Amino acid sequence: MAGSIPIAYQNSSSSPSWLNKGDNAWQMTSATLVGLQSMPGLVILYGSIVKKKWAINSAFMALYAFAAVWICWVIWAYNMSFGDRLLPFWGKARPALAQSFLVARSELTATTVRYHNGSLEADMLQPFYPAATMVYFQCMFATITIIILAGSLLGRMNIKAWMAFVPLWITFSYTICAFSLWGGGFLFQWGVIDYSGGYVIHLSSGIAGLTAAYWVGPRSASDRERFPPNNILLVLAGAGLLWLGWTGFNGGDPYSANIDSSMAVLNTHICASTSLLMWTLLDVFFFGKPSVIGAVQGMITGLVCITPGAGLVQGWAAIVMGILSGSIPWYTMMVLHKKWSFMQRIDDTLGVFHTHAVAGFLGGTTTGLFAEPILCRLFLSIPDSRGAFYGGDGGSQFGKQVAGALFVIAWNIVVTSIICILIGLVLPLRISDEQLLIGDDAVHGEEAYAIWAEGENNDINHHHESSHSGVAVGVTQN
């Protein structure tokens, strides 16, 4: 009878010797937690934090990106990020769909570290689960990166241009940063630390979002003057999914259910809580009242700041990083932005530059200060890594962190600009002025809420319009 039981269901002695079921379970759980941050987390947050007339469009931008990245990821982008080396900053494109690849042990093929003379310094990273798990986990990081970027463009980007932007940006920007820092590229080999995406995800999306916002152009004048959230309680629901989902975001990045993942989870919540409280205190001190949206911003900057060093710093350092992430981005958003004429000309809808680029840069550089040697040995391939606070070569680590950030910034400015210019030759990047006045109903033929008799009136109007045009405009109208 034993021979009739499928191998995957037999006892551990029949499983591959490399498979650790606990690690595999934790990694898939972590991936799902990260996925929930995007869908429904940021879908809810974006749809609720914008003006009512842009709720559908904003939520759909996130929803579309979540689906589109999946297809790009498994057909070509995963191996461009984590496969065999093509260039010092880019992997070879190939599908991650074959059974022979997906059920075999996961291998980060480019992560072997060698000395200048060619001798081996650190072996290739091989987690204790199949490649299918790694493809899933890393896909969730790619999806949330482009969705974070979307926060800079809400309320005016042409949805068709966005549909073209997503696969191009994932291919020519995200894969570069991911391979360079995580997949064995030149920044990884040099020793730049990015534990869980402070640079690959947050600095990258913040800079790219600001750049794309420049090329797309601003919202309508009325929207820039007044853009109230349509449902703050749902903003908190989305923010809650984002916060708790960060347990998988940082806790899954040791690629194992080990002691370092526990440190990462604890530090994540310490820093986020400290940052939220710091931002709220500043709001009270300078404006006389606490802001719920401000508290959410402080939560996000804390989560972003701890990400590059989540499993590498001690608890006291997480508190220090939270104080900094709750105050420096607050200053750049609430004070500096209003005084800087260049920033005033760029319409970054949700302030992604401040909450992700500034906080991500801050986290990466403070990791270069506070990375603790013992914790570094638990996670990093490069021996004797440490922050400047711990002496030794720590000073050079801080310099590497700054240099790594500059590469990510420069690459995203250039590549995002090229992508926007090329799309602009074919499609308008910005919604027409007429549609900007109306919002969701003009762009999608749908509205988020039927308030009083508004929904019934719209149904009647759409019925008359469709009877003349023969064009269906949304499920409820059909």
N, C-alpha and C positions, 0 to 999 in steps of 0.2 A: 504493500500500500504506500510506503514512503516514496516510491519512485513516481507515483501519480500526483504528488504534491508539487506545484510549481516552485521553482528554486527560490523565488523572492519571498515565499511564505514558509520556507523551511527554517529550522533553528539556526542559531548563529554559526554553528560549525559548518554549515553549508553555504554561508554567505561569503563573499570575497574577503580575503584576509585583511584588506585595507579599509573595509567599511566599518565605520563607527556609527551605530544607529542613533545614539544620543546626539552626536554632532550633526548628523543629517537632519534629525528632527528639529533641532534648534535652528539650523540654517534655513530650513524651509519656513519655520515659524517667523524667524527674523525677516525673511523676504516678504512674507505676507503682511507683517506689521508695517514695513516700509511701503508696500503697495497700498495699504489702507490710508497712509498719509496722503497719497495722491487721489485715490479713488476709493472712498468718497471724500476724504479729508479736505484737500485743496479745492475740489469741485464745490463742496459746500461752502468753504470759506470764501472763495472767489465770488460765487453766486450771491453771497449774502453781504459782502463788504462793499459792493459797488452800488451805484444808484439803481433803483428798481428797473429802469428801462434797459439796463445792460446785464441783468442777472442771468438770462438765458445764454447770451453770447459769451459771457465770461466763464460760466460753468462748462459750456461746450468746448471752448478752447482747451481747457484742461482735459476734458473727456476724450476729445479727438487725439490729443497728444499722447495720452496713455495708450490708446490702441495703436496709433501709427508707429510709435517707438518699438513696440513688441515685434512688428513685422520686420522693421529695419534691423533689429537686434539679432534675430535668429537667422536672417538671410546673409548678412554681411558684417554688422557692426560689432558683434561680440568678439570675434577673432581679430578685428582691427584694434580692439582694446586690450585683449588678453591672450592673443595667439602668438604665432611665430613672428619674429621681427622682420619688418620690411625696411624701415628706417629707424634711426635712433629714437624717434618720437612717434612711430606709427607701426601697427601690426599689419599682417597680410589679411586681406579680406577673403573670407570663405564662409560657407553656411555652417551653422551649428544645428543641424537637423538630423543628421544620420544617426541611426541607432548605435552603430559601432563606436561613435564618438560620445554620445550622451550617456551610455550606461557604463563606460569605462571610468576609471578613477580620474577625478578632476586634476588637471595640471595647468599651472600658470607657466607656460613654456619659456617665457622670456625672463623669468625672475632669478636665474642663476647669476650670482655676483662673483666677479673675478677681480683679482688684483691687476695692476698695470702690466705686470709681467705675464699675465694670462693664467696664473695658478688660481685654483678655486678658493674663494672666500666664504661663500654660502651656497648651499644647494638650492635647487629649484623648489618652489613651494608646491606641495601636494596635499591639499585637504583630504580628510578621511570620508569622502562621499563622492557620488558620481558627478560627472560634468554637468548633467541636467540640472542639478541643484545649484551649481555655480552660475549657470546661464540665467536661471530664474532670479537668483539673488541680485546679480549685477544688473539685470534688466530693470529691476525696480529702482535702482539708483539712477539709471539713465532717464527713466520716465519722469522722476520727480525733478530732475535738473531742468529739463525743458519746460516743465509746468511752472517751476519757480520763475524762470525767465519770462513766462507769459504774464506774470504779475505786473511787469513794466509796461505792457502793451494793451491792457484792458481798456475797453470803452472807445476804441477807434480803429484797430487794425482790421483790414479786409480779411475776412475769414478764409477766402480762397488763397490769399497770399500766405496766411498762417499755415494752411495745409501744405504748401510748398516749402515753407521755411523749416518746418519740423524735421523732415528727413535730411535736408541739406545740412542743418546745423548739427544734428546728431552725428552725421558722417564726417564732417570736416572740422568740427570743433571738439565735441565731447570725446570722440575716440582718441584724439590727439592727447588731450589732457589725461584721460584715463590710462592710456598706454604709458605715457611719460612718467607718471607718478605711481601707478599701481601695477601695470603690466610688464614691468621690467625695462622701461625706457630710460633715457639718459638721466632724468631727474631722480628716478629710483636708484640707479646705479651710483649716482653722486651722493645719495644719502639724504635727500630732501624728505621730510616727514609729512605725510598727510594720512593720519590714522583712518579717517572715515569720510573724507570729502570736503574739508574746509576749503581746499583749493579746487579740486576736480569738480565739485558740485556748486558750492556757494560763491566763491570768488568768481568762478567761471560764469555762472548764471547771472550774477549781479552786474558784472562788467558787460556781458553780452546783452542783457536786458536794457541797460542804459544806452548802449550803442544802437541797438535796434530802435529804441524809442526816439533817438535823434533822427534816424532815417525815416521812420514812419510818420513822424510829426505829432502834434499835440491833439488832445481831445477838443471838442467844441468849446468855445469860450464860456458858455453857460455851465458846462460840465466841470471845467477847471475852477470856476468860481464857487460852485456848490456841488458837492459829490457825496451826499450822505449815504451811509450804509442802509440797506433796505431791511436788514434783520440782524441786529447785534447778537441776539441769543443764538442764532444759527452760526454766526461768526465764532462764538465761543465753542459750539459743538465741533466745528471744523478745526479750531485751534486745539481742542482736547484730543482729537484724533492725531493731530500733528505731534503734540507733546508725547503722548503715550506711545505712538508709533516710533518715536526716536529711540525707544528701548531696543528695537530691532535694528534701527539705523546704525547706532554705535555699538550695541551689544553683539551684532552679528559680524562685525568686521575683523575680529581675530580669526574668522573662518573656523571657529571651534567653540564648543561650550566649555570654555576653560576659565581659569581664575582671572585672566585679563579681561574677559568679557564681563565678568562681574564688576570689576573696577570701572570699566567703561560705562556701564549702566548707572552705577551709583554717581559717578562724576557728572554724568549727563543731567540728572535731575537736580543735583546740588547747584550746578552752574545756572541752569534755566530758572530755578526758583530765586536765586540771588539776583539775577539780571532783571527778572520781572519786578521784584521788590524795589530795586534801585531805580528803574525807569519810573515806577509809580511814585516813589518819593520825590523824584525830580519834578514830575508833573504837579504834585501837590505843592511843592516849595515855590515853583515859578508861576504856576497858573491857578493855584488855590483849590484845585479839585482833582481827584484821580480820574483817569480816563480808562475805560474798558479797552478801547482800541489800542491805547498806549500800553496797557498791560500786556496785550497780545504781542505787540511789537517787541516789548522787552523780553517776553518769553522766547520769541523767535531768535533774537540776537544772542541770547544766552545759549540756546541749543546749537546755533551755528558756531559760536565762538569755541565751545568745548569740543566740537567735532574733530578738528585736526589732531587733538591730543588726548581724546577721551580716556583711553586706557594707559596713558603714559605719564599722567600727572597725579600728584597726591591730592587729597581732598581739600586741603587748605589752598592749594593752587587753583582748584576749581572755583572756590569762593572768590579769590582774587580776580580770576578771569570773568566771573559773573559780575563783579563790581565794575570792571572795565567795559564789559559788553552792554551793561545797562546804562552807562554814562557816555561813552565816546560816540556810539551810533546815535544816541539821543541828541547829543550836541550837533553832530553833522546834519541830522534830519531837522531838528527844531530851530537851530540857530544858524549854522554855517550855510545850509542850503538856501535860506531866505536872503542871505547877504551876498551870495556868489552868483553874479549875473549869468555866468555860463550854465550853471545848474538850473537856473530859473527858465532858461530857454528850452530845456529838455523836460518833457512831460513823462516822468517815471511814475505811473499811476499809483502803485502801492509802495513806492519808496524802496524797491528791491535793492537798489544800489547801497542804501544805508543798512538795511537789515541783513543783507547777505554778502555783498562785496566788502563793505567796511568791517562787518563782524567776522567774515571769513579771513580777511587779511590779518585782523587783530588776533584771531585764534591761532593762525599759522605762526605768526611771529612770537606770540607768548608761549607757544609750544616749544619754540627754539630757546626760550628762557627756562621753562619749568619742567621739561621732559626729564623724568627721574631715571637714573641709570638702571636700577633693578627692574623697574617696569619696562624699560626699553628692551632689556634682554628677554623679557617674556614674549615680545611681539616682533621686534624688528630683525630683519636679516643682517643688517650692517652691525658688526660687533662694536661695543664701546660707545654706542650712541648716547648722547646726554645733552641737556640744555645748558645754557651759559651759566645759570645759577649754580650748577654743580661742578664748575671748573673744568679742568682738562681741555678737551677739544670742543667744549660747549660753545665757546665764542664763535667758532667757525660754523657750528650748527645754526646759530642765529643768522649768520650771513647767508647760509644756504637757503634758509626759509625765505628770506627777503628776495633772493635771486629767483627762487622757484615761483614766488608770487608774481614777480615782474614778467616772467615768461608767460604765465597764464593770462595776465592782463593784456600784454601786447598781442598774443595770438588771438584772443577773443575780440579785441578791437578791430584787428585787420580782417579776420575771416568773417565775422558777423557783418562788417561793412560790405565786403565783397558779395556775400549772399544777398543782402538787402538790395544792393545796386542791381544785381543780376535779375532778381525777382521783379524789381521795379521796371525793368525793360519789357516785361511780359504782362504783369498785372499791377494795378494800382496797390500800393502798400496800405493806403488809408481808405477807410470807408468814405463815400461821398458825403458832402455837406448836408444834402437832403436826408440821407439815412441817419446821419449823426443826430439830427434833431429828433428823430422818432425812436431809434434804438432797436430793440429786439424784434419788434413787430415788423419793421422794415427789412431787417437782415434775415430773420428766420421765419417770419410769419407766425410767431408764437410769443406769448407773454408769460412771465413767471407767476403772477397772481391775478385773480379776478376779484377786484375790489368793488364792493357794492354791485351795481348793475353793469360795471364796465365790461366784464367778460361776455355777458349776454349781448351787449351792444356791439362789441367787436365781432361776435359770432354772426350777428345779422349783417354787419357791414361786409365781412369777408364772404358771406353767402352771396350777397349781391355782386361783389367783385368777381368771385369765381364763376358765377353764372354767365358773366360776359367774357371772361378771359379763358375759362376752361382749365385754369391752373390750380391745383390743390395747394393749399398753404398751411400745412401743419395737420397733425392728427386730429386735434379737437375740431378743426374746421371741416375736415373730411366727413 
